[in-house]
Amino acid sequence: MVQRRGMGSSRGFGMGRIIVALIVAGFAIISYLGTREENPYTGETQYIGISREQEVAMGLQAAPQMAEEYGGLDQDADAQAYLDQVCQKLITNSVAAETDYPFECSLLADPETINAFALPGGPVFVTAALFNRLQTEGQLAGVMGHEIGHVVARHSAQRIAKQQLTQGLTGAVVIASYDPDNPNSARTAQMAALIGGLVNMSYGREDELESDRLGVRFMADAGYNPNAMVQVMEILAESSEGGGQPEFFSTHPNPENRIAKIQEAIQTEFPDGLPGGLVD
């Protein structure tokens, strides 16, 4: 004779899942809050779950694979030397020099994909497709200053900590909502994972705007006119006309929305006007 599981037993299993879920969620939150620290270079309070040494190791390990995805390193030695010169000015004349990150700026061979990005701990990249669209040294400084800002602000490390928190909370939702007797409960778990991903993406957008603000500061410190960053946004907006969106837009906010923020950052940083002699 087959015995059916009683309602009391079912409720017991349900309560057990909720208790386990609360433990998992509580551990995730406590672990996240325990990583709180202040970034000495930006003044921002952050939640960071890895050390600077781990950041550097992660960046160095990932750099070759990331370069390969964009056709490898560009073989134009003159273009790479030009990129190195601009990056060196940005790094040595700003707080980036105080971080001791082993910055390395690399030109990637991809002639089609318009993008620039930074890895944890110092590796910074720009594709030939974007590099070749830039018209002035200041515009290149705007792109690279923004990416160097990501490294100084430790945005990758922040996102790792946030993803760990999100994974913990999502896991708690899955545990609490899953019912082996109800196949539809799996859909709830999938929605929790989707929402978690959207939360992390929204944090990334804020990071992009902060890097714009840092880039403005780094550019001026290095002798570049930060208005050149506005010109970069205009170039990117033009590149999106007549078809597909550059890959740059998949991780960076829309250029039109950023122009106003960049102009606001310039006004905040230099309320009495920009100093003279800046390179455009």
ABEGO torsion letter per residue (X at the ends): XBBBBBAAAAAAAAAAAAAAAAAAAAAAAAAAAAABBBBAAAGBBBBBABBAAAAAAAAAAAAAAAAAAAGEBBABAAAAAAAAAAAAAAAAABAAAAAGBBBBBBBBABAABBBBBBBBGGBBBBBAAAAAABABAAAAAAAAAAAAAAAAAGAAAAAAAAAAAAAAAAAAAAAAABBAABAAAAAAAAAAAAAAAAAAAAAAAAAAAAAAAAAAAAAAAAGBBAAAAAAAAAAAAAAABGEBBBAAAAABBBAAAAAAAAAAAAAAABAAEBBBGBBX
